[in-house]
């Protein structure tokens, strides 16, 4: 079936999709969709997890389509190897060298593979794609490099801005991962709001199933975790604001320790100095390079999850915590209220006393904990993979129609 007839079939069968319970997975056509796979094929956290989860969910929900993942190279790792074993997900490496491939030469490969739509999963798309018959989508996760330029080097900041602004101008559609990110795109890049669609992220399905007690016990022993602990997950960098948790911990119930999971940056020295100053070395445990398969088990045994970041595009760790049935405390000022919902607790990212009070409030009330767990789990269903995946496929259909 030629591309034109596929699109007509697509348009006819998708009429009234949003107003009905019509099942997209029942469609009889086959689409060939391309993705910027640099992160999916090489990163084991963050954007790598996002990219693989998104493509894998589409491949499962709409198995008749073919999903081409374009990357200049591929890393050998269990997560990545498993991802590419799926029958309708295809790794595409450069045929004639990787220099400028993702930005320019990839267009030859997209045309050869008869790709109808290309999705740039992290802020960029090929430079001249707007001059081809291939439709394009770009996902913008955040514009933190413009909102908080001090967190980025001058050269990096300007490169990020050029790539993302250019992609927003040239793409047929922009996907923002939160309402806050959409507002930032409009403010900084003066983009027509109608061109931007908010489609939230989900988290890996492994966070959505409770581990057996025997597995949880093994994880506690493996990482020498305390029986009671507060959890924080994320890169140890200034924007994530770990120092505030350390400062608040001084007046938090001493029966609880703080467990921190994340890559350490130079900011870690600032945190270390604060820990030493407050005499909290014995109450804080730092974990690095945790296998992804163990992470849900560490979440599920935490007493409370704390995420006081100054600014985020969305906040996937909050989604992971809510799915894990953990009361969550986050910061005001960006989009974390979107991720955490009305029954999580929010404090200013500069309020030490407020954070300490909020943590103690949760830890000292079993009723509050159960209420936050139940309502948080109800709220987070709006980010469930099948729902988000259908929204994304509907976005593709509307672009191609």
VOPAGU-2260 file (C-alpha; in pm, 1 decimal, decimal comma):
REM VOPAGU-2260
SITE   aa  ch    i         X         Y         Z
SITE  UNK   A    0       0,0       0,0       0,0
SITE  UNK   A    1     141,9     338,5    -102,3
SITE  UNK   A    2     191,5     615,1     151,9
SITE  UNK   A    3     -99,0     823,4      20,3
SITE  UNK   A    4    -350,9     543,1      47,7
SITE  UNK   A    5    -219,8     453,3     392,7
SITE  UNK   A    6    -284,9     806,0     510,6
SITE  UNK   A    7    -636,9     809,7     365,2
SITE  UNK   A    8    -710,1     479,3     536,0
SITE  UNK   A    9    -562,5     619,5     855,3
SITE  UNK   A   10    -775,0     932,2     839,3
SITE  UNK   A   11   -1096,9     745,0     769,7
SITE  UNK   A   12   -1049,8     489,3    1043,9
SITE  UNK   A   13    -946,0     742,8    1306,7
SITE  UNK   A   14   -1249,0     972,6    1263,6
SITE  UNK   A   15   -1406,1    1047,2    1598,0
SITE  UNK   A   16   -1128,1     869,0    1785,7
SITE  UNK   A   17   -1121,0    1102,0    2083,4
SITE  UNK   A   18   -1497,3    1088,5    2127,7
SITE  UNK   A   19   -1529,5     710,3    2120,6
SITE  UNK   A   20   -1387,7     394,6    2271,7
SITE  UNK   A   21   -1251,0     291,7    1931,0
SITE  UNK   A   22    -942,7      70,1    1962,1
SITE  UNK   A   23    -642,8     201,5    1772,0
SITE  UNK   A   24    -481,5    -140,1    1796,3
SITE  UNK   A   25    -755,2    -275,6    1570,0
SITE  UNK   A   26    -642,7     -66,6    1273,1
SITE  UNK   A   27    -538,1    -272,2     972,7
SITE  UNK   A   28    -273,0     -43,3     821,9
SITE  UNK   A   29      98,0     -49,8     882,4
SITE  UNK   A   30     297,6     263,1     958,0
SITE  UNK   A   31     672,0     299,2     941,8
SITE  UNK   A   32     778,7     541,9    1212,5
SITE  UNK   A   33    1135,4     661,5    1272,9
SITE  UNK   A   34    1287,8     777,3    1601,4
SITE  UNK   A   35    1599,8     956,9    1710,4
SITE  UNK   A   36    1746,0     660,7    1896,6
SITE  UNK   A   37    2072,5     802,0    2028,1
SITE  UNK   A   38    1949,9     785,7    2388,6
SITE  UNK   A   39    1744,0     468,5    2348,5
SITE  UNK   A   40    2047,4     283,0    2213,2
SITE  UNK   A   41    2306,1     419,0    2455,4
SITE  UNK   A   42    2168,3     570,4    2778,5
SITE  UNK   A   43    2068,2     351,8    3073,7
SITE  UNK   A   44    1886,0     623,7    3269,1
SITE  UNK   A   45    1682,8     939,5    3208,7
SITE  UNK   A   46    1618,1    1001,3    2839,9
SITE  UNK   A   47    1729,4     648,5    2758,2
SITE  UNK   A   48    1456,2     500,1    2976,4
SITE  UNK   A   49    1203,4     749,8    2841,5
SITE  UNK   A   50    1286,3     667,6    2479,4
SITE  UNK   A   51    1279,6     290,8    2521,8
SITE  UNK   A   52     960,7     293,3    2729,0
SITE  UNK   A   53     781,2     512,7    2475,6
SITE  UNK   A   54     881,3     307,7    2170,4
SITE  UNK   A   55     827,4     -24,9    2344,6
SITE  UNK   A   56     479,3      76,7    2460,1
SITE  UNK   A   57     386,8     177,3    2105,5
SITE  UNK   A   58     528,8    -146,0    1966,0
SITE  UNK   A   59     319,9    -349,3    2210,7
SITE  UNK   A   60      -0,6    -149,2    2176,5
SITE  UNK   A   61      20,7    -115,6    1797,0
SITE  UNK   A   62     215,4    -423,3    1682,5
SITE  UNK   A   63     126,3    -391,9    1313,4
SITE  UNK   A   64     348,2     -85,7    1277,3
SITE  UNK   A   65     723,8     -91,8    1224,8
SITE  UNK   A   66     943,0     121,7    1453,4
SITE  UNK   A   67    1285,6     224,6    1324,6
SITE  UNK   A   68    1534,2     345,0    1587,4
SITE  UNK   A   69    1818,2     548,3    1433,1
SITE  UNK   A   70    2141,9     579,3    1629,3
SITE  UNK   A   71    2506,8     647,5    1535,7
SITE  UNK   A   72    2611,5     365,8    1771,5
SITE  UNK   A   73    2468,5     115,9    2019,2
SITE  UNK   A   74    2575,6      20,8    2370,0
SITE  UNK   A   75    2577,4    -339,2    2484,8
SITE  UNK   A   76    2363,6    -363,4    2799,4
SITE  UNK   A   77    2080,4    -589,1    2912,8
SITE  UNK   A   78    1816,2    -313,2    2896,9
SITE  UNK   A   79    1916,8    -214,8    2544,5
SITE  UNK   A   80    1967,2    -569,6    2414,4
SITE  UNK   A   81    1621,0    -671,0    2536,9
SITE  UNK   A   82    1464,0    -363,9    2378,1
SITE  UNK   A   83    1599,1    -444,3    2031,8
SITE  UNK   A   84    1488,9    -808,2    2048,2
SITE  UNK   A   85    1129,3    -698,8    1993,6
SITE  UNK   A   86    1019,5    -807,7    1646,6
SITE  UNK   A   87     882,3    -475,5    1524,2
SITE  UNK   A   88    1159,8    -253,7    1667,9
SITE  UNK   A   89    1455,3    -216,5    1432,4
SITE  UNK   A   90    1797,1     -68,5    1511,1
SITE  UNK   A   91    1928,4     144,6    1225,6
SITE  UNK   A   92    2297,4     237,6    1223,6
SITE  UNK   A   93    2471,8     466,6     969,4
SITE  UNK   A   94    2565,1     299,2     644,4
SITE  UNK   A   95    2827,2     556,4     544,8
SITE  UNK   A   96    2976,5     704,8     861,3
SITE  UNK   A   97    2824,5     887,6    1156,1
SITE  UNK   A   98    2956,2    1242,1    1091,7
SITE  UNK   A   99    2654,1    1479,2    1074,6
SITE  UNK   A  100    2435,8    1172,0    1031,6
SITE  UNK   A  101    2166,9    1254,2    1291,0
SITE  UNK   A  102    2146,3    1614,4    1169,6
SITE  UNK   A  103    2155,9    1567,5     793,9
SITE  UNK   A  104    2254,9    1238,3     630,4
SITE  UNK   A  105    1988,7    1040,8     815,7
SITE  UNK   A  106    1731,7    1176,6     568,8
SITE  UNK   A  107    1861,7     937,2     301,0
SITE  UNK   A  108    1807,7     644,9     536,9
SITE  UNK   A  109    1457,9     761,4     633,0
SITE  UNK   A  110    1362,7     784,6     266,0
SITE  UNK   A  111    1511,0     442,3     187,1
SITE  UNK   A  112    1320,1     287,6     478,8
SITE  UNK   A  113     995,6     454,5     360,4
SITE  UNK   A  114     944,6     625,4     695,8
SITE  UNK   A  115     627,8     836,6     701,0
SITE  UNK   A  116     690,0    1016,9    1029,4
SITE  UNK   A  117    1003,3    1091,0    1232,3
SITE  UNK   A  118     994,2    1163,3    1604,9
SITE  UNK   A  119    1284,7    1348,7    1764,1
SITE  UNK   A  120    1262,1    1228,6    2122,9
SITE  UNK   A  121    1490,3    1488,2    2277,8
SITE  UNK   A  122    1481,1    1842,9    2145,2
SITE  UNK   A  123    1609,2    1797,0    1789,3
SITE  UNK   A  124    1516,7    1675,6    1441,2
SITE  UNK   A  125    1718,4    1655,0    1114,7
SITE  UNK   A  126    1796,7    1998,6     975,7
SITE  UNK   A  127    1626,2    1972,1     636,1
SITE  UNK   A  128    1342,4    1734,0     717,0
SITE  UNK   A  129    1084,8    2007,7     651,5
SITE  UNK   A  130    1185,1    1995,8     283,5
SITE  UNK   A  131    1095,2    1628,7     251,5
SITE  UNK   A  132     763,6    1442,6     249,9
SITE  UNK   A  133     840,9    1301,7     594,8
SITE  UNK   A  134     631,8    1448,7     874,5
SITE  UNK   A  135     811,5    1534,0    1198,7
SITE  UNK   A  136     744,6    1555,9    1571,0
SITE  UNK   A  137     981,6    1683,4    1837,6
SITE  UNK   A  138     953,0    1623,5    2210,9
SITE  UNK   A  139    1066,3    1908,5    2435,3
SITE  UNK   A  140    1130,0    1791,8    2790,5
SITE  UNK   A  141    1225,8    2126,1    2943,1
SITE  UNK   A  142    1393,8    2460,2    2876,5
SITE  UNK   A  143    1584,0    2465,0    3203,7
SITE  UNK   A  144    1894,4    2589,2    3021,7
SITE  UNK   A  145    1702,3    2912,2    2951,5
SITE  UNK   A  146    1504,6    2933,5    3275,0
SITE  UNK   A  147    1815,8    2868,1    3487,4
SITE  UNK   A  148    2116,1    2939,3    3262,2
SITE  UNK   A  149    2360,6    2926,7    3554,8
SITE  UNK   A  150    2328,2    2547,7    3559,9
SITE  UNK   A  151    2477,5    2515,2    3209,4
SITE  UNK   A  152    2800,6    2614,0    3038,7
SITE  UNK   A  153    2773,9    2902,1    2793,5
SITE  UNK   A  154    2857,3    2689,1    2488,0
SITE  UNK   A  155    2619,1    2409,3    2589,9
SITE  UNK   A  156    2340,5    2655,0    2663,3
SITE  UNK   A  157    2365,4    2818,2    2322,3
SITE  UNK   A  158    2384,0    2485,1    2142,0
SITE  UNK   A  159    2078,8    2353,0    2327,3
SITE  UNK   A  160    1887,0    2669,2    2249,0
SITE  UNK   A  161    1974,2    2662,2    1879,1
SITE  UNK   A  162    1882,3    2295,4    1837,3
SITE  UNK   A  163    1555,6    2308,7    2030,9
SITE  UNK   A  164    1431,9    2640,8    1893,5
SITE  UNK   A  165    1510,0    2533,7    1537,9
SITE  UNK   A  166    1334,2    2201,6    1591,1
SITE  UNK   A  167    1026,6    2374,7    1733,5
SITE  UNK   A  168    1008,6    2606,2    1433,6
SITE  UNK   A  169    1054,3    2331,2    1174,1
SITE  UNK   A  170     860,0    2037,1    1320,4
SITE  UNK   A  171     502,1    1968,7    1218,9
SITE  UNK   A  172     412,2    1915,4    1584,1
SITE  UNK   A  173     572,8    1976,7    1922,5
SITE  UNK   A  174     509,3    1747,8    2217,2
SITE  UNK   A  175     562,3    1909,5    2557,9
SITE  UNK   A  176     584,0    1669,7    2851,0
SITE  UNK   A  177     401,6    1907,4    3086,1
SITE  UNK   A  178     185,8    2219,2    3081,6
SITE  UNK   A  179     477,3    2407,0    3235,4
SITE  UNK   A  180     708,5    2305,3    2951,9
SITE  UNK   A  181     444,1    2413,5    2698,8
SITE  UNK   A  182     425,1    2753,7    2866,7
SITE  UNK   A  183     804,7    2784,7    2852,7
SITE  UNK   A  184     811,5    2701,2    2479,7
SITE  UNK   A  185     553,8    2969,4    2412,0
SITE  UNK   A  186     735,6    3224,3    2628,7
SITE  UNK   A  187    1092,7    3168,1    2510,2
SITE  UNK   A  188    1037,3    3067,4    2146,7
SITE  UNK   A  189     712,5    3251,4    2063,9
SITE  UNK   A  190     555,1    2936,2    1921,3
SITE  UNK   A  191     183,5    2918,2    1838,3
SITE  UNK   A  192      17,8    2727,2    2126,3
SITE  UNK   A  193    -189,1    2527,2    1875,7
SITE  UNK   A  194     130,0    2365,1    1747,0
SITE  UNK   A  195     212,6    2224,8    2092,4
SITE  UNK   A  196      42,7    1922,6    2244,0
SITE  UNK   A  197      94,9    1820,1    2606,3
SITE  UNK   A  198     144,1    1444,3    2634,9
SITE  UNK   A  199     265,6    1333,3    2974,4
SITE  UNK   A  200     526,4    1067,4    3033,4
SITE  UNK   A  201     472,8     742,1    3213,5
SITE  UNK   A  202     739,0     541,9    3392,9
SITE  UNK   A  203     867,1     192,3    3334,9
SITE  UNK   A  204     605,2     -75,3    3402,1
SITE  UNK   A  205     833,8    -241,2    3657,0
SITE  UNK   A  206     734,3      29,8    3907,5
SITE  UNK   A  207     367,4     -62,7    3875,1
SITE  UNK   A  208     387,0    -411,2    4029,3
SITE  UNK   A  209     463,3    -480,8    4394,9
SITE  UNK   A  210     767,5    -703,2    4451,6
SITE  UNK   A  211     735,4   -1018,6    4660,9
SITE  UNK   A  212     853,2    -979,4    5019,7
SITE  UNK   A  213    1136,5   -1227,6    4960,3
SITE  UNK   A  214    1269,1   -1008,3    4676,6
SITE  UNK   A  215    1236,6    -694,5    4887,6
SITE  UNK   A  216    1424,5    -858,6    5174,5
SITE  UNK   A  217    1709,3    -951,1    4939,5
SITE  UNK   A  218    1730,9    -590,9    4817,4
SITE  UNK   A  219    1750,1    -461,1    5174,5
SITE  UNK   A  220    2039,2    -697,3    5246,9
SITE  UNK   A  221    2213,2    -637,1    4913,2
SITE  UNK   A  222    2237,6    -261,2    4968,5
SITE  UNK   A  223    2252,9    -268,9    5348,1
SITE  UNK   A  224    1941,7     -51,5    5368,5
SITE  UNK   A  225    1790,3      51,1    5703,4
SITE  UNK   A  226    1443,0     -60,6    5805,3
SITE  UNK   A  227    1313,8     298,1    5791,6
SITE  UNK   A  228    1434,2     547,1    5533,9
SITE  UNK   A  229    1352,1     860,7    5337,9
SITE  UNK   A  230    1430,4     829,2    4966,0
SITE  UNK   A  231    1564,4    1074,0    4709,1
SITE  UNK   A  232    1642,4     971,8    4350,1
SITE  UNK   A  233    1813,3    1189,8    4090,2
SITE  UNK   A  234    2146,4    1328,0    3980,2
SITE  UNK   A  235    2326,1    1495,8    4269,4
SITE  UNK   A  236    2342,5    1841,6    4112,8
SITE  UNK   A  237    2259,4    2189,5    4237,0
SITE  UNK   A  238    1921,4    2212,9    4063,0
SITE  UNK   A  239    1798,0    1894,3    4231,8
SITE  UNK   A  240    1852,7    2065,3    4568,8
SITE  UNK   A  241    1971,6    1771,8    4781,6
SITE  UNK   A  242    2131,7    2016,9    5023,5
SITE  UNK   A  243    1783,1    2124,6    5137,4
SITE  UNK   A  244    1694,8    1766,3    5235,4
SITE  UNK   A  245    2020,3    1737,7    5430,9
SITE  UNK   A  246    1945,9    2060,2    5614,6
SITE  UNK   A  247    1589,3    1949,6    5690,4
SITE  UNK   A  248    1707,2    1606,4    5807,4
SITE  UNK   A  249    1868,4    1763,2    6115,4
SITE  UNK   A  250    1524,3    1807,6    6273,9
SITE  UNK   A  251    1357,9    1497,3    6127,0
SITE  UNK   A  252    1277,2    1192,1    6339,7
SITE  UNK   A  253    1614,5    1027,8    6410,6
SITE  UNK   A  254    1473,9     679,7    6355,9
SITE  UNK   A  255    1483,0     750,3    5981,3
SITE  UNK   A  256    1787,6     765,9    5756,7
SITE  UNK   A  257    1813,3     930,5    5415,2
SITE  UNK   A  258    1892,7     712,2    5112,4
SITE  UNK   A  259    2014,2     900,3    4802,6
SITE  UNK   A  260    2040,0     734,0    4460,6
SITE  UNK   A  261    2201,1     917,6    4171,4
SITE  UNK   A  262    2509,2    1013,4    3978,7
SITE  UNK   A  263    2734,4    1255,0    4164,8
SITE  UNK   A  264    2852,5    1583,8    4013,2
SITE  UNK   A  265    3090,7    1845,9    4162,4
SITE  UNK   A  266    2791,8    1973,5    4363,6
SITE  UNK   A  267    2828,9    1659,8    4575,9
SITE  UNK   A  268    3118,0    1829,4    4761,4
SITE  UNK   A  269    2882,1    2107,0    4870,5
SITE  UNK   A  270    2642,2    1844,9    5004,3
SITE  UNK   A  271    2925,9    1661,4    5180,1
SITE  UNK   A  272    3033,6    1979,9    5353,9
SITE  UNK   A  273    2678,4    2038,6    5477,5
SITE  UNK   A  274    2655,9    1680,4    5604,7
SITE  UNK   A  275    2982,8    1723,1    5794,3
SITE  UNK   A  276    2875,0    2059,5    5934,0
SITE  UNK   A  277    2546,3    1918,3    6066,0
SITE  UNK   A  278    2696,7    1592,5    6191,5
SITE  UNK   A  279    2470,4    1375,0    5978,2
SITE  UNK   A  280    2722,4    1137,5    5821,5
SITE  UNK   A  281    2574,5     834,1    5995,8
SITE  UNK   A  282    2221,1     915,0    5880,0
SITE  UNK   A  283    2278,4     937,0    5504,7
SITE  UNK   A  284    2346,5     654,2    5258,8
SITE  UNK   A  285    2460,5     725,3    4902,0
SITE  UNK   A  286    2404,2     461,8    4634,8
SITE  UNK   A  287    2536,3     475,1    4277,1
SITE  UNK   A  288    2503,7     255,4    3970,0
SITE  UNK   A  289    2199,5      70,9    4101,4
SITE  UNK   A  290    2071,8    -186,6    3848,9
SITE  UNK   A  291    1742,6     -66,0    3707,7
SITE  UNK   A  292    1576,9    -394,1    3802,8
SITE  UNK   A  293    1642,3    -326,8    4174,4
SITE  UNK   A  294    1524,2      33,9    4176,1
SITE  UNK   A  295    1149,0     -35,1    4213,8
SITE  UNK   A  296    1222,7    -251,2    4518,1
SITE  UNK   A  297    1414,3      32,7    4682,2
SITE  UNK   A  298    1124,2     270,9    4615,4
SITE  UNK   A  299     866,4      28,0    4752,0
SITE  UNK   A  300    1034,1       1,7    5092,3
SITE  UNK   A  301    1083,0     374,4    5150,4
SITE  UNK   A  302     872,3     556,1    5410,1
SITE  UNK   A  303     850,3     879,5    5211,9
SITE  UNK   A  304     991,5    1014,0    4884,1
SITE  UNK   A  305    1133,6    1367,5    4886,0
SITE  UNK   A  306    1207,4    1564,1    4567,6
SITE  UNK   A  307    1266,8    1937,5    4631,9
SITE  UNK   A  308    1408,6    2025,6    4287,7
SITE  UNK   A  309    1417,5    2392,6    4194,8
SITE  UNK   A  310    1295,2    2317,1    3843,3
SITE  UNK   A  311    1190,9    2018,1    3633,6
SITE  UNK   A  312    1031,4    1955,9    3297,5
SITE  UNK   A  313     808,3    1694,0    3457,0
SITE  UNK   A  314     953,6    1474,2    3732,5
SITE  UNK   A  315     949,7    1103,6    3646,5
SITE  UNK   A  316    1087,6    1002,7    3991,9
SITE  UNK   A  317     763,3    1135,9    4141,5
SITE  UNK   A  318     560,9     913,6    3908,5
SITE  UNK   A  319     779,9     618,3    4007,5
SITE  UNK   A  320     720,7     694,2    4375,8
SITE  UNK   A  321     343,9     723,7    4340,5
SITE  UNK   A  322     323,0     395,5    4149,0
SITE  UNK   A  323     536,7     241,2    4423,6
SITE  UNK   A  324     279,8     345,9    4683,9
SITE  UNK   A  325     506,8     595,7    4858,1
SITE  UNK   A  326     390,5     929,5    5012,2
SITE  UNK   A  327     558,7    1207,4    4818,4
SITE  UNK   A  328     685,6    1553,4    4911,3
SITE  UNK   A  329     807,2    1785,8    4633,5
SITE  UNK   A  330     886,7    2150,0    4564,5
SITE  UNK   A  331     670,9    2431,3    4435,2
SITE  UNK   A  332     779,5    2652,5    4146,9
SITE  UNK   A  333     783,1    2433,9    3835,8
SITE  UNK   A  334     572,0    2141,0    3719,6
SITE  UNK   A  335     602,6    1899,8    4010,3
SITE  UNK   A  336     242,9    1963,0    4117,3
SITE  UNK   A  337     140,7    1828,3    3775,1
SITE  UNK   A  338     330,3    1507,4    3839,8
SITE  UNK   A  339     243,9    1463,7    4207,7
SITE  UNK   A  340    -121,6    1561,4    4205,1
SITE  UNK   A  341    -331,6    1734,9    4472,5
SITE  UNK   A  342    -263,2    1489,5    4754,5
SITE  UNK   A  343     115,1    1503,4    4758,0
SITE  UNK   A  344     272,8    1773,7    4975,3
SITE  UNK   A  345     462,3    2071,5    4832,3
SITE  UNK   A  346     703,0    2316,6    4995,6
SITE  UNK   A  347     920,1    2600,1    4874,1
SITE  UNK   A  348    1262,0    2474,5    4752,7
SITE  UNK   A  349    1426,7    2719,9    4992,1
SITE  UNK   A  350    1220,0    2641,7    5304,5
SITE  UNK   A  351    1425,6    2418,6    5535,8
SITE  UNK   A  352    1179,2    2433,6    5823,5
SITE  UNK   A  353     883,5    2375,4    5592,5
SITE  UNK   A  354    1041,9    2062,8    5443,9
SITE  UNK   A  355    1137,4    1925,4    5785,0
SITE  UNK   A  356     784,0    1987,7    5912,5
SITE  UNK   A  357     628,9    1817,5    5608,6
SITE  UNK   A  358     850,0    1507,8    5642,9
SITE  UNK   A  359     776,0    1474,9    6015,3
SITE  UNK   A  360     406,1    1525,1    5951,1
SITE  UNK   A  361     402,4    1227,5    5713,4
SITE  UNK   A  362     628,3    1005,2    5922,6
SITE  UNK   A  363     427,6    1065,4    6241,1
SITE  UNK   A  364      85,4     982,6    6095,5
SITE  UNK   A  365       1,2     632,6    5970,7
SITE  UNK   A  366    -340,2     758,6    5861,0
SITE  UNK   A  367    -190,2    1036,5    5651,0
SITE  UNK   A  368      54,8     792,2    5493,8
SITE  UNK   A  369    -222,3     553,7    5391,3
SITE  UNK   A  370    -435,3     839,6    5258,5
SITE  UNK   A  371    -147,4     977,8    5048,7
SITE  UNK   A  372     -60,2     632,1    4916,2
SITE  UNK   A  373    -415,8     554,5    4811,6
SITE  UNK   A  374    -492,7     892,1    4655,3
SITE  UNK   A  375    -149,1     914,7    4492,5
SITE  UNK   A  376    -197,2     576,7    4328,1
SITE  UNK   A  377    -538,3     684,0    4200,9
SITE  UNK   A  378    -400,9    1008,6    4060,4
SITE  UNK   A  379    -100,4     854,6    3884,1
SITE  UNK   A  380    -323,9     636,3    3665,2
SITE  UNK   A  381    -358,3     937,4    3433,1
SITE  UNK   A  382       1,8     867,5    3334,5
SITE  UNK   A  383     -51,2     496,7    3269,9
SITE  UNK   A  384     129,3     367,0    2962,3
SITE  UNK   A  385    -174,8     253,6    2755,6
SITE  UNK   A  386    -344,7     591,9    2793,1
SITE  UNK   A  387     -32,9     794,4    2714,1
SITE  UNK   A  388      51,3     563,6    2422,4
SITE  UNK   A  389    -292,7     607,5    2265,4
SITE  UNK   A  390    -261,8     984,9    2299,6
SITE  UNK   A  391      72,4     971,5    2121,3
SITE  UNK   A  392     -52,8     751,1    1836,5
SITE  UNK   A  393    -353,1     978,2    1796,7
SITE  UNK   A  394    -109,3    1269,1    1767,3
SITE  UNK   A  395      75,8    1085,0    1490,5
SITE  UNK   A  396    -248,4    1012,2    1306,0
SITE  UNK   A  397    -358,0    1375,0    1319,2
SITE  UNK   A  398     -23,0    1486,6    1173,7
SITE  UNK   A  399     -40,8    1235,3     891,4
SITE  UNK   A  400    -406,8    1300,8     810,8
